[in-house]
Amino acid sequence: MGPYSYVGWTGAILLTLGVAWPTAARAQVDPWEFEVYPYATTPRGVLELETDNAVSIKGHNQGGEGTAAGTFPSQSMWYNQYEFTYGLTDRVEAAAYLNFALPRGHGFWYAGSKYRLRGRLFDEGVLPVDLGWYTELEWHQTPQFDNDQLELELRPIAEKDLGPFSLVVNPIFEKTIFSGVDRNRGFNFGYASGLYYRWLRYLSPGLEFYGAPGLMDDTPPLPMQEHYVFPVLWGELDRIEYNIGPGIGLTGGSDQLIFKFNLELEKFIGALFGPSSDSGWLF
């Protein structure tokens, strides 16, 4: 199978996953985080500063639709996230996020915080597919953006290089815990995946796929789900990494047009722990 075949293959598999379970509770993508996490982690002792941004250019005019999980509508919404990541070891990183938003006509709002650990298993190339893990707590204190105060998110990470191409897959499993209207429900399923071509250090193309089919045991019909494809450009300019591109909604439940722009800067500030063991696989 040639590398270009993986574009159609990935899109078909992801959409099939969206309708693989029965049918009615609607889930939504995380509009603050149109990002596909790779196998590689932040190097030990390095602090990474990142801002993730998305603007809903053609969204919905009612709250609770498209990318809007609260009362504010998604139309013209600017989602603004700041991420602070530190490399704890050669295989594990920790991160904290601050989420903000600018709804149309309502000024700049704080929208919640997130805290996570992410790691990689074994060293690169040991397994046929490079594998990683991701666990996150999302804390929402602004019901205008989300009624569920505390959510747990888990992501397996898989990455495979195919010559100059890289295929990265992040299945997403998310559950409301302790409080919130959905705390007694099961896990929501979603995905963030990408196919990237390494062309130039400062300019390379890619395709990213995001979706939120819904509760695994109560999935709504496909037209009510969110699914997006993003043609992106990515690279590094003067130590600043970027990933930008338009997102096209594939269903009626999606915002029809989104533009994202993510920027990232790394700096070594000192390591807390020594090097990881060459024979280790987790830490």
C-alpha positions as CSV (number, residue, x, y, z in Angstrom):
1,M,0.0,0.0,0.0
2,G,1.5,3.4,-1.0
3,P,1.7,6.3,1.4
4,Y,-1.1,8.2,-0.3
5,S,-3.5,5.3,0.2
6,Y,-3.2,5.9,4.0
7,V,-5.1,9.2,3.6
8,G,-8.3,7.6,2.4
9,W,-7.7,4.5,4.6
10,T,-7.3,6.7,7.7
11,G,-10.4,8.8,7.0
12,A,-12.5,5.8,6.2
13,I,-11.5,4.0,9.4
14,L,-12.1,7.0,11.6
15,L,-15.6,7.7,10.1
16,T,-16.4,4.0,10.5
17,L,-15.5,4.1,14.1
18,G,-17.9,7.0,14.5
19,V,-20.9,4.8,13.5
20,A,-19.7,1.5,14.9
21,W,-21.8,1.7,18.0
22,P,-25.6,2.0,18.4
23,T,-27.5,5.4,18.6
24,A,-28.1,9.4,21.1
25,A,-25.8,11.3,23.4
26,R,-23.8,13.9,21.6
27,A,-20.1,14.5,22.2
28,Q,-17.9,17.3,21.0
29,V,-14.3,17.7,20.0
30,D,-12.0,19.8,22.3
31,P,-11.8,23.1,20.3
32,W,-8.9,24.3,22.4
33,E,-6.8,21.4,21.3
34,F,-6.7,20.7,17.6
35,E,-3.4,18.9,18.1
36,V,-2.2,15.4,17.4
37,Y,0.3,14.1,20.0
38,P,3.3,12.3,18.6
39,Y,5.3,9.4,20.1
40,A,8.2,11.7,21.0
41,T,8.0,13.6,24.4
42,T,9.6,16.9,25.5
43,P,13.3,16.2,26.3
44,R,14.3,15.9,29.9
45,G,14.9,19.3,31.6
46,V,13.3,21.2,28.7
47,L,10.4,23.6,29.2
48,E,8.0,23.9,26.3
49,L,5.7,26.9,25.9
50,E,2.9,26.5,23.4
51,T,-0.2,28.4,22.4
52,D,-3.0,26.6,20.6
53,N,-5.6,28.7,18.8
54,A,-8.8,28.0,16.8
55,V,-11.4,30.4,15.3
56,S,-14.8,29.1,14.2
57,I,-15.2,31.1,10.9
58,K,-18.4,29.3,10.0
59,G,-20.0,27.8,13.1
60,H,-23.3,27.5,14.8
61,N,-25.5,30.3,16.2
62,Q,-26.8,28.4,19.2
63,G,-24.9,27.1,22.2
64,G,-24.4,23.4,22.6
65,E,-23.8,22.9,18.8
66,G,-20.7,22.4,16.8
67,T,-17.6,23.1,18.9
68,A,-19.5,24.9,21.6
69,A,-20.3,22.7,24.6
70,G,-21.8,25.5,26.7
71,T,-24.3,28.3,26.3
72,F,-22.2,30.5,24.0
73,P,-22.5,29.8,20.3
74,S,-19.5,28.7,18.3
75,Q,-19.9,31.2,15.5
76,S,-16.9,33.5,15.5
77,M,-15.6,32.0,18.7
78,W,-11.8,32.3,19.3
79,Y,-10.5,29.4,21.4
80,N,-7.2,30.3,23.0
81,Q,-5.0,27.8,25.0
82,Y,-1.6,28.2,26.8
83,E,0.3,25.0,27.5
84,F,3.3,24.6,29.7
85,T,5.1,21.3,29.4
86,Y,8.2,20.1,31.2
87,G,10.3,17.0,30.4
88,L,10.5,15.1,33.7
89,T,12.5,12.1,32.3
90,D,13.7,11.0,28.9
91,R,10.3,9.2,28.5
92,V,7.8,11.2,30.6
93,E,6.5,14.8,30.5
94,A,4.1,16.8,32.6
95,A,1.9,19.7,31.5
96,A,-0.6,22.3,32.6
97,Y,-3.0,24.2,30.4
98,L,-5.0,27.5,30.7
99,N,-8.0,27.8,28.4
100,F,-9.5,31.1,27.4
101,A,-12.1,32.1,24.8
102,L,-13.5,35.1,23.1
103,P,-17.2,34.6,22.3
104,R,-18.8,36.9,19.8
105,G,-19.8,40.1,21.7
106,H,-18.9,38.8,25.2
107,G,-15.3,39.8,25.8
108,F,-12.4,37.5,26.9
109,W,-13.2,34.6,29.3
110,Y,-11.4,32.1,31.4
111,A,-12.7,28.7,30.3
112,G,-10.9,26.1,32.4
113,S,-7.6,24.3,33.2
114,K,-6.1,20.9,32.3
115,Y,-3.3,18.9,33.8
116,R,-1.7,15.9,32.2
117,L,1.1,13.3,32.0
118,R,2.3,11.9,28.7
119,G,5.0,9.3,28.0
120,R,6.5,6.9,25.5
121,L,7.0,3.2,25.8
122,F,10.5,1.8,24.9
123,D,12.9,3.7,22.7
124,E,12.1,4.6,19.1
125,G,12.2,1.7,16.7
126,V,12.2,-1.1,19.3
127,L,8.6,-2.0,18.4
128,P,7.1,-2.2,14.9
129,V,4.9,0.8,15.8
130,D,6.1,3.4,18.3
131,L,3.7,3.5,21.2
132,G,2.9,6.1,23.9
133,W,0.3,7.0,26.6
134,Y,-1.5,10.1,27.7
135,T,-3.7,10.8,30.8
136,E,-5.3,14.2,31.5
137,L,-7.7,15.8,34.0
138,E,-9.8,18.7,32.7
139,W,-11.2,21.1,35.2
140,H,-14.1,23.4,34.0
141,Q,-15.3,26.2,36.2
142,T,-17.2,28.2,33.6
143,P,-20.5,26.5,32.6
144,Q,-20.9,28.9,29.7
145,F,-18.3,26.6,28.0
146,D,-18.9,23.2,29.6
147,N,-21.3,21.9,32.3
148,D,-19.1,19.0,33.3
149,Q,-16.7,20.3,36.0
150,L,-14.2,17.4,36.0
151,E,-13.3,15.1,33.2
152,L,-10.7,12.3,32.7
153,E,-9.1,11.8,29.3
154,L,-7.0,8.9,28.2
155,R,-5.2,8.5,24.9
156,P,-3.1,5.7,23.5
157,I,-0.6,7.0,21.0
158,A,0.7,5.1,18.0
159,E,3.1,6.4,15.4
160,K,4.6,4.7,12.3
161,D,7.1,6.2,9.8
162,L,6.6,5.2,6.2
163,G,9.7,6.7,4.4
164,P,9.2,10.5,4.4
165,F,5.6,10.0,5.8
166,S,4.5,9.7,9.4
167,L,1.2,8.3,10.5
168,V,0.1,9.3,14.0
169,V,-3.1,8.0,15.7
170,N,-4.6,9.2,19.0
171,P,-7.8,7.4,20.0
172,I,-9.5,9.4,22.8
173,F,-11.5,8.1,25.7
174,E,-13.1,10.7,27.9
175,K,-15.3,10.4,31.0
176,T,-17.0,12.9,33.3
177,I,-16.1,12.0,37.0
178,F,-17.4,13.0,40.4
179,S,-19.8,15.7,39.3
180,G,-21.6,17.0,36.3
181,V,-24.7,15.9,34.3
182,D,-22.8,13.1,32.6
183,R,-21.0,11.6,35.6
184,N,-23.1,8.4,35.5
185,R,-22.5,7.8,31.8
186,G,-19.8,5.8,30.2
187,F,-16.8,6.9,28.2
188,N,-17.0,9.2,25.2
189,F,-14.9,8.1,22.2
190,G,-13.1,10.5,19.9
191,Y,-9.9,10.7,17.8
192,A,-7.1,12.9,16.7
193,S,-4.9,11.6,13.9
194,G,-2.5,12.9,11.3
195,L,-0.6,12.0,8.2
196,Y,2.6,14.1,7.7
197,Y,5.1,14.5,5.0
198,R,8.6,15.6,6.0
199,W,9.7,17.9,3.2
200,L,11.7,20.9,4.6
201,R,12.6,21.8,8.2
202,Y,10.7,25.0,7.9
203,L,7.8,23.9,5.7
204,S,6.0,20.6,5.4
205,P,2.5,19.5,4.6
206,G,0.1,17.2,6.4
207,L,-3.5,16.1,6.9
208,E,-5.1,15.9,10.3
209,F,-8.4,14.3,11.3
210,Y,-10.4,15.0,14.4
211,G,-13.8,13.6,15.6
212,A,-16.1,13.0,18.5
213,P,-18.6,10.2,17.7
214,G,-20.1,10.3,21.2
215,L,-20.8,7.8,24.1
216,M,-19.5,4.4,23.2
217,D,-22.8,2.8,24.4
218,D,-25.1,5.5,23.1
219,T,-23.8,7.0,19.9
220,P,-25.9,9.6,18.1
221,P,-26.5,9.3,14.3
222,L,-23.5,10.3,12.1
223,P,-25.1,13.7,11.0
224,M,-25.1,14.8,14.7
225,Q,-21.5,13.9,15.3
226,E,-18.4,16.1,14.8
227,H,-15.8,15.1,12.2
228,Y,-13.1,17.4,10.7
229,V,-10.2,17.2,8.3
230,F,-7.5,19.8,8.4
231,P,-4.9,20.3,5.6
232,V,-2.0,21.8,7.6
233,L,1.4,23.3,7.1
234,W,4.0,22.7,9.8
235,G,7.7,23.3,10.5
236,E,10.2,25.4,12.5
237,L,11.1,29.0,11.9
238,D,13.9,30.5,14.1
239,R,13.3,27.9,16.9
240,I,9.5,28.5,16.9
241,E,7.5,25.5,15.7
242,Y,4.2,26.0,14.0
243,N,1.2,24.1,12.8
244,I,-1.5,26.0,10.9
245,G,-4.4,25.3,8.6
246,P,-8.2,25.3,7.9
247,G,-10.5,22.7,9.3
248,I,-13.4,21.5,7.2
249,G,-16.5,20.1,9.0
250,L,-17.7,16.8,7.4
251,T,-21.1,16.5,9.1
252,G,-24.0,18.8,10.0
253,G,-23.1,18.6,13.7
254,S,-19.6,20.1,12.9
255,D,-18.7,23.7,12.5
256,Q,-18.3,24.1,8.8
257,L,-15.0,26.0,8.8
258,I,-12.4,26.5,11.5
259,F,-8.9,27.9,11.2
260,K,-6.2,26.8,13.7
261,F,-2.7,28.2,14.4
262,N,-0.5,26.6,17.0
263,L,2.9,28.0,18.0
264,E,5.6,26.3,20.2
265,L,8.9,27.3,21.7
266,E,11.3,25.1,23.8
267,K,14.1,26.0,26.2
268,F,16.3,23.9,28.5
269,I,15.9,25.1,32.1
270,G,17.5,22.2,34.0
271,A,16.7,18.5,34.7
272,L,15.2,17.2,38.0
273,F,16.1,13.6,37.3
274,G,19.0,11.8,35.7
275,P,19.0,10.0,32.4
276,S,16.5,7.1,31.9
277,S,17.9,3.6,31.8
278,D,18.7,2.2,28.3
279,S,17.0,-1.0,29.3
280,G,13.9,0.7,30.7
281,W,10.6,1.0,28.8
282,L,8.3,3.2,30.9
283,F,10.2,5.9,32.8
